[in-house]
């Protein structure tokens, strides 16, 4: 261990590392662990930090700092970099000055190029339309509409629009694009097209991390992040409802849809496997995962979705039971991938669990509300809630199994 007298500099370094983690999609437990590892190496008490979902409190003998960290997007490449940074410090690779310089490099690291993000949004929209049973024409329409939605959402962000207004407008634009495409004969099933189109807007990072924080018994942080994700879901739903209401006002009638329609071709198991793999890779791009981990993320997502489909199609467990088993498997595979790739399991869990997130429920609940089918809206909403709870328990089961294994290995 390197001993230094500059307590304020050490605590500032640890706090800034935690800041980068928290604003880019790391779970609370990892933020605390990383900050404690950095501080302890340089001789500071590890109990100087208190981390919330949107803030860090740091105190010491000659240092005190409170930072408000708004919940933003995700740059999982920075989570990976800070994780490695803290481990390098623990191994004595940096003195304090070198550590500061390296931290500044991580802070200044550029994001994915725009073309790669656009490709990720397009591929994600098309493949998730296939995952939920859309035809090839539906997938093509969703690819184009999803790309438009992503570009507009990026423009809103660049113009510093509020997150709520951006998601309302993006949800409305995506819905309008799909309605127009179907009217022009480009697309067969409006529901499937819209699910694929709206997928890039789904808040996968706060949703998954909120569930993970709850599974770690960090209820305040978990509920805060889930409320943030719920707000995004609500804003998307408002955009969908406004567009359907406007269409009804213009045409004089409500567009009729009767639940999910599946295409015989895209529901074939090999196509579902390919769609799940490519869709997970696509969202790995959007979540800022380093390129060397795309393959691992895709495999975790594909295997998890395969498990979900097999259980759903060949067992009496239903959607909720299949989600529980698949989410448990994804969490376990994420831990295994993390050990193999020397990378935080968060990277693989967020991307791998994305196909299970009840994003389709947002659309169907919105549609049923605006079409005044309240019983169907309640049914769709409750199913989404049950799926969410199943994912939570899947992560809890995985965590319990890992703890048991560690206790067994340590002889306790």
C-alpha positions as CSV (number, residue, x, y, z in Angstrom):
1,X,0.0,0.0,0.0
2,X,1.2,3.5,-0.8
3,X,0.9,6.0,2.0
4,X,0.2,9.6,1.2
5,X,-0.5,12.6,3.3
6,X,-2.8,14.4,0.8
7,X,-6.1,13.1,2.1
8,X,-8.1,15.6,0.2
9,X,-6.5,14.6,-3.1
10,X,-7.1,10.9,-2.5
11,X,-10.8,11.4,-1.5
12,X,-11.3,13.7,-4.5
13,X,-9.8,11.1,-6.8
14,X,-12.1,8.4,-5.4
15,X,-15.1,10.6,-5.5
16,X,-14.6,11.5,-9.2
17,X,-14.1,7.9,-10.1
18,X,-17.4,7.2,-8.4
19,X,-19.0,10.1,-10.2
20,X,-18.0,8.6,-13.6
21,X,-19.4,5.2,-12.7
22,X,-22.7,6.5,-11.3
23,X,-23.6,8.7,-14.2
24,X,-22.7,6.1,-16.8
25,X,-24.7,3.1,-15.7
26,X,-22.9,1.4,-12.8
27,X,-24.9,-0.1,-9.9
28,X,-24.5,1.4,-6.4
29,X,-22.6,-1.6,-5.0
30,X,-19.9,-1.3,-7.7
31,X,-19.6,2.5,-7.1
32,X,-19.0,2.0,-3.4
33,X,-16.6,-0.9,-3.9
34,X,-14.5,1.0,-6.4
35,X,-14.3,4.2,-4.3
36,X,-13.3,2.2,-1.2
37,X,-10.7,0.2,-3.2
38,X,-9.0,3.4,-4.4
39,X,-9.1,5.2,-1.1
40,X,-7.9,2.2,0.9
41,X,-4.9,1.8,-1.4
42,X,-3.7,5.3,-0.7
43,X,-4.3,5.0,3.1
44,X,-7.7,6.5,3.5
45,X,-10.6,5.1,5.6
46,X,-13.0,3.2,3.3
47,X,-16.0,4.4,5.3
48,X,-15.7,8.0,4.0
49,X,-18.3,7.5,1.3
50,X,-22.1,7.4,1.1
51,X,-23.6,6.7,-2.4
52,X,-27.2,7.3,-3.5
53,X,-28.6,6.8,-7.0
54,X,-28.0,10.4,-7.9
55,X,-25.5,11.7,-5.4
56,X,-22.2,11.0,-3.6
57,X,-21.3,12.2,-0.1
58,X,-17.5,12.2,0.6
59,X,-16.1,13.2,4.0
60,X,-12.6,13.1,5.6
61,X,-10.5,15.0,8.1
62,X,-9.7,17.8,5.7
63,X,-12.2,17.2,2.9
64,X,-15.9,17.2,2.4
65,X,-17.9,17.1,-0.8
66,X,-21.5,16.5,-1.8
67,X,-22.2,15.9,-5.5
68,X,-25.6,15.8,-7.2
69,X,-25.3,13.4,-10.2
70,X,-28.4,13.4,-12.4
71,X,-29.5,10.2,-14.0
72,X,-28.4,10.4,-17.6
73,X,-27.6,8.0,-20.4
74,X,-25.0,5.2,-20.3
75,X,-21.4,4.8,-21.3
76,X,-20.6,1.3,-20.2
77,X,-17.1,1.7,-21.7
78,X,-16.4,4.2,-19.0
79,X,-17.7,1.7,-16.4
80,X,-15.3,-0.9,-17.7
81,X,-12.4,1.6,-17.8
82,X,-12.9,2.8,-14.2
83,X,-13.3,-0.8,-13.0
84,X,-9.9,-1.6,-14.6
85,X,-8.5,1.7,-13.3
86,X,-9.3,0.8,-9.7
87,X,-7.8,-2.6,-10.0
88,X,-4.6,-1.1,-11.5
89,X,-4.4,1.2,-8.5
90,X,-4.8,-1.8,-6.1
91,X,-1.9,-3.5,-7.9
92,X,0.4,-0.5,-7.4
93,X,0.6,0.6,-11.1
94,X,-0.1,4.3,-10.5
95,X,1.1,6.8,-8.0
96,X,-1.4,9.5,-7.1
97,X,-0.3,11.9,-9.9
98,X,-0.4,9.1,-12.5
99,X,-3.8,8.0,-11.3
100,X,-5.1,11.6,-11.7
101,X,-3.8,11.8,-15.2
102,X,-5.4,8.4,-16.1
103,X,-8.7,9.5,-14.6
104,X,-8.7,12.6,-16.8
105,X,-8.1,10.4,-19.9
106,X,-11.1,8.3,-19.0
107,X,-13.3,11.3,-18.5
108,X,-12.3,12.8,-21.9
109,X,-12.7,9.5,-23.8
110,X,-15.0,10.0,-26.9
111,X,-18.2,8.1,-27.3
112,X,-19.2,5.8,-30.1
113,X,-19.2,7.5,-33.6
114,X,-22.6,8.6,-34.7
115,X,-22.6,6.2,-37.7
116,X,-22.2,3.2,-35.3
117,X,-24.9,4.4,-33.0
118,X,-27.3,4.9,-36.0
119,X,-26.4,1.4,-37.1
120,X,-27.1,0.0,-33.6
121,X,-30.5,1.8,-33.5
122,X,-31.5,0.5,-36.9
123,X,-30.4,-3.1,-36.3
124,X,-32.0,-3.1,-32.8
125,X,-35.3,-1.9,-34.1
126,X,-35.4,-4.4,-36.9
127,X,-34.3,-7.4,-34.9
128,X,-36.6,-6.7,-31.9
129,X,-39.5,-6.4,-34.3
130,X,-38.6,-9.9,-35.4
131,X,-38.2,-11.1,-31.8
132,X,-41.8,-10.1,-31.1
133,X,-43.1,-11.8,-34.2
134,X,-43.1,-9.1,-36.9
135,X,-42.8,-10.1,-40.6
136,X,-39.8,-9.3,-42.7
137,X,-41.7,-6.3,-44.1
138,X,-42.6,-5.1,-40.6
139,X,-38.9,-5.5,-39.6
140,X,-37.8,-3.3,-42.6
141,X,-40.4,-0.6,-41.7
142,X,-39.3,-0.7,-38.0
143,X,-35.7,-0.4,-39.0
144,X,-36.4,2.8,-40.9
145,X,-38.8,4.3,-38.3
146,X,-36.5,3.3,-35.5
147,X,-33.6,5.1,-37.2
148,X,-35.7,8.2,-37.6
149,X,-36.7,8.1,-33.9
150,X,-33.1,7.7,-32.8
151,X,-31.9,10.6,-34.9
152,X,-34.7,12.9,-33.6
153,X,-34.0,11.8,-30.0
154,X,-30.3,12.5,-30.5
155,X,-31.2,15.9,-31.9
156,X,-33.4,16.7,-28.9
157,X,-30.6,15.7,-26.5
158,X,-28.1,17.9,-28.4
159,X,-30.5,20.8,-28.1
160,X,-30.7,20.2,-24.3
161,X,-34.4,19.4,-24.4
162,X,-35.8,17.9,-21.2
163,X,-35.7,14.2,-21.0
164,X,-39.5,14.0,-20.5
165,X,-40.3,16.2,-23.5
166,X,-37.8,14.4,-25.7
167,X,-39.4,11.0,-25.0
168,X,-42.9,12.3,-25.6
169,X,-41.9,13.8,-29.0
170,X,-39.9,10.7,-29.9
171,X,-42.7,8.4,-29.0
172,X,-45.2,10.5,-31.0
173,X,-42.8,10.6,-34.0
174,X,-42.3,6.8,-34.0
175,X,-46.0,6.1,-33.8
176,X,-46.8,8.6,-36.6
177,X,-44.1,7.1,-38.8
178,X,-45.5,3.6,-38.4
179,X,-49.0,4.7,-39.1
180,X,-47.9,6.5,-42.3
181,X,-45.8,3.5,-43.4
182,X,-48.7,1.1,-43.0
183,X,-51.1,3.5,-44.8
184,X,-48.6,3.5,-47.7
185,X,-48.4,-0.3,-47.7
186,X,-45.0,-0.5,-46.2
187,X,-45.6,-2.9,-43.2
188,X,-48.2,-5.4,-42.4
189,X,-48.8,-5.4,-38.6
190,X,-48.8,-2.0,-37.0
191,X,-48.3,-3.3,-33.4
192,X,-45.2,-5.2,-34.3
193,X,-43.8,-2.3,-36.3
194,X,-44.3,0.1,-33.4
195,X,-42.7,-2.2,-30.8
196,X,-39.6,-2.4,-32.9
197,X,-39.6,1.3,-33.6
198,X,-39.9,2.4,-29.9
199,X,-37.4,-0.1,-28.6
200,X,-34.4,2.3,-28.8
201,X,-36.2,4.6,-26.4
202,X,-36.6,1.9,-23.7
203,X,-34.5,2.8,-20.6
204,X,-32.7,-0.5,-20.2
205,X,-29.9,0.8,-18.0
206,X,-31.9,2.5,-15.2
207,X,-34.5,-0.3,-15.4
208,X,-32.0,-3.1,-15.0
209,X,-29.8,-1.3,-12.4
210,X,-32.9,-0.4,-10.4
211,X,-33.8,-4.1,-10.3
212,X,-30.3,-5.0,-9.4
213,X,-30.1,-2.4,-6.6
214,X,-33.3,-3.8,-5.1
215,X,-32.0,-7.3,-5.3
216,X,-28.9,-6.0,-3.4
217,X,-31.3,-4.6,-0.7
218,X,-30.5,-1.0,-1.7
219,X,-34.1,-0.1,-1.9
220,X,-33.8,3.7,-2.0
221,X,-31.5,3.6,-5.0
222,X,-33.4,0.9,-6.7
223,X,-36.8,2.6,-6.4
224,X,-35.3,5.9,-7.6
225,X,-33.9,4.3,-10.7
226,X,-37.0,2.4,-11.4
227,X,-39.0,5.6,-11.0
228,X,-36.7,7.3,-13.6
229,X,-37.3,4.3,-15.9
230,X,-41.1,4.5,-15.2
231,X,-41.0,8.2,-16.1
232,X,-39.5,7.4,-19.5
233,X,-42.0,4.6,-20.1
234,X,-44.8,7.1,-19.2
235,X,-43.5,9.7,-21.5
236,X,-43.3,7.3,-24.4
237,X,-46.8,6.1,-23.6
238,X,-48.0,9.8,-23.7
239,X,-46.4,10.2,-27.1
240,X,-48.1,7.1,-28.4
241,X,-51.5,8.1,-27.0
242,X,-51.3,11.7,-28.4
243,X,-50.6,10.4,-31.9
244,X,-53.4,7.8,-31.8
245,X,-55.8,10.4,-30.5
246,X,-54.7,12.8,-33.3
247,X,-55.2,10.1,-35.9
248,X,-58.7,9.4,-34.6
249,X,-59.5,13.1,-34.8
250,X,-58.3,13.4,-38.4
251,X,-59.8,10.1,-39.8
252,X,-62.8,9.9,-37.6
253,X,-62.1,6.4,-36.3
254,X,-59.7,4.6,-34.1
255,X,-57.2,2.2,-35.6
256,X,-58.1,-1.3,-34.6
257,X,-55.5,-3.8,-33.3
258,X,-56.1,-7.0,-31.6
259,X,-53.0,-8.0,-29.7
260,X,-49.7,-9.3,-30.9
261,X,-49.7,-11.0,-34.3
262,X,-46.8,-13.4,-35.0
263,X,-45.3,-14.2,-38.4
264,X,-44.7,-17.9,-39.0
265,X,-41.3,-17.2,-40.6
266,X,-39.7,-15.0,-38.0
267,X,-41.0,-17.1,-35.1
268,X,-38.9,-20.0,-36.3
269,X,-36.3,-20.9,-33.6
270,X,-33.2,-20.2,-35.7
271,X,-34.4,-16.8,-36.7
272,X,-35.3,-16.0,-33.1
273,X,-31.8,-17.0,-32.1
274,X,-30.2,-14.8,-34.8
275,X,-32.5,-11.9,-33.9
276,X,-31.8,-12.1,-30.2
277,X,-28.0,-12.2,-30.8
278,X,-28.0,-9.3,-33.2
279,X,-30.5,-7.3,-31.2
280,X,-28.4,-7.7,-28.0
281,X,-25.2,-6.6,-30.0
282,X,-27.1,-3.6,-31.3
283,X,-28.0,-2.4,-27.8
284,X,-24.5,-3.1,-26.7
285,X,-23.5,-0.4,-29.2
286,X,-26.2,2.0,-27.9
287,X,-25.1,1.4,-24.3
288,X,-21.5,2.1,-25.1
289,X,-20.1,-1.3,-24.5
290,X,-16.4,-1.7,-25.7
291,X,-16.3,-3.5,-29.0
292,X,-14.3,-6.4,-27.7
293,X,-17.3,-7.4,-25.6
294,X,-20.0,-7.3,-28.3
295,X,-19.7,-11.1,-28.9
296,X,-20.0,-12.0,-25.3
297,X,-23.0,-9.7,-24.8
298,X,-24.7,-11.2,-27.9
299,X,-24.2,-14.7,-26.7
300,X,-25.6,-14.0,-23.2
301,X,-28.7,-12.3,-24.7
302,X,-29.2,-15.1,-27.3
303,X,-28.9,-18.0,-24.7
304,X,-31.2,-16.2,-22.3
305,X,-33.8,-15.7,-25.0
306,X,-33.5,-19.3,-26.2
307,X,-34.2,-20.4,-22.6
308,X,-37.2,-18.1,-22.4
309,X,-38.6,-19.4,-25.7
310,X,-38.1,-23.1,-24.8
311,X,-39.8,-22.7,-21.5
312,X,-42.6,-20.6,-22.9
313,X,-43.3,-23.0,-25.8
314,X,-42.7,-26.3,-24.1
315,X,-43.7,-26.0,-20.4
316,X,-46.7,-24.8,-18.4
317,X,-44.8,-22.0,-16.7
318,X,-46.1,-19.2,-18.9
319,X,-44.6,-15.8,-19.5
320,X,-43.7,-15.0,-15.9
321,X,-42.2,-18.4,-15.1
322,X,-40.2,-18.3,-18.4
323,X,-38.9,-14.8,-17.5
324,X,-37.9,-15.9,-14.0
325,X,-35.8,-18.8,-15.3
326,X,-34.3,-16.9,-18.2
327,X,-33.4,-13.9,-16.0
328,X,-31.7,-16.2,-13.5
329,X,-29.7,-17.8,-16.3
330,X,-28.7,-14.5,-17.8
331,X,-27.5,-13.2,-14.4
332,X,-25.4,-16.4,-13.9
333,X,-24.0,-16.2,-17.4
334,X,-23.2,-12.5,-16.9
335,X,-21.1,-13.4,-13.8
336,X,-19.3,-16.1,-15.7
337,X,-18.6,-13.8,-18.6
338,X,-17.4,-11.1,-16.2
339,X,-14.8,-13.5,-14.8
340,X,-13.8,-14.7,-18.2
341,X,-13.5,-11.3,-19.8
342,X,-12.3,-9.5,-16.7
343,X,-15.1,-7.0,-17.0
344,X,-18.0,-5.9,-14.8
345,X,-20.9,-8.2,-14.9
346,X,-23.2,-5.1,-15.3
347,X,-22.1,-4.9,-19.0
348,X,-23.4,-8.4,-19.8
349,X,-26.5,-8.3,-17.5
350,X,-27.9,-5.0,-18.9
351,X,-27.4,-6.0,-22.5
352,X,-28.4,-9.7,-22.0
353,X,-31.5,-9.0,-20.1
354,X,-32.8,-6.4,-22.5
355,X,-35.0,-8.8,-24.6
356,X,-36.9,-9.6,-21.4
357,X,-37.7,-6.0,-20.4
358,X,-41.5,-5.6,-20.9
359,X,-41.1,-2.8,-23.5
360,X,-44.0,-4.2,-25.6
361,X,-46.3,-3.8,-22.6
362,X,-45.7,0.0,-22.8
363,X,-47.1,0.1,-26.3
364,X,-50.1,-2.2,-25.7
365,X,-51.1,-0.5,-22.4
366,X,-50.9,2.9,-24.2
367,X,-53.0,1.7,-27.1
368,X,-55.7,0.1,-24.9
369,X,-56.0,3.2,-22.8
370,X,-56.4,5.5,-25.8
371,X,-58.9,3.1,-27.4
372,X,-60.8,2.9,-24.1
373,X,-60.2,-0.8,-23.6
374,X,-59.5,-0.4,-19.9
375,X,-59.7,-4.1,-18.9
376,X,-57.2,-5.0,-21.6
377,X,-55.0,-2.0,-20.5
378,X,-55.0,-3.3,-16.9
379,X,-54.2,-6.8,-18.0
380,X,-51.3,-5.6,-20.1
381,X,-50.0,-3.4,-17.3
382,X,-50.2,-6.1,-14.6
383,X,-48.4,-8.6,-16.9
384,X,-45.6,-6.0,-17.3
385,X,-45.4,-5.7,-13.5
386,X,-45.3,-9.4,-13.0
387,X,-42.5,-9.8,-15.6
388,X,-40.6,-7.0,-13.8
389,X,-41.0,-8.8,-10.5
390,X,-39.8,-12.1,-12.1
391,X,-36.6,-10.4,-13.4
392,X,-36.0,-9.1,-9.8
393,X,-36.3,-12.5,-8.3
394,X,-34.2,-14.0,-11.1
395,X,-31.3,-11.6,-10.2
396,X,-31.9,-12.4,-6.5
397,X,-31.7,-16.1,-7.1
398,X,-28.5,-15.7,-9.1
399,X,-26.9,-13.5,-6.3
400,X,-27.9,-16.1,-3.7
401,X,-26.3,-18.9,-5.6
402,X,-23.1,-17.0,-6.1
403,X,-22.9,-16.1,-2.4
404,X,-23.5,-19.8,-1.5
405,X,-20.7,-20.8,-3.8
406,X,-18.3,-18.3,-2.3
407,X,-19.2,-19.4,1.2
408,X,-18.6,-23.1,0.2
409,X,-15.3,-22.2,-1.3
410,X,-14.2,-20.3,1.8
411,X,-15.2,-23.2,4.0
412,X,-17.9,-21.3,5.9
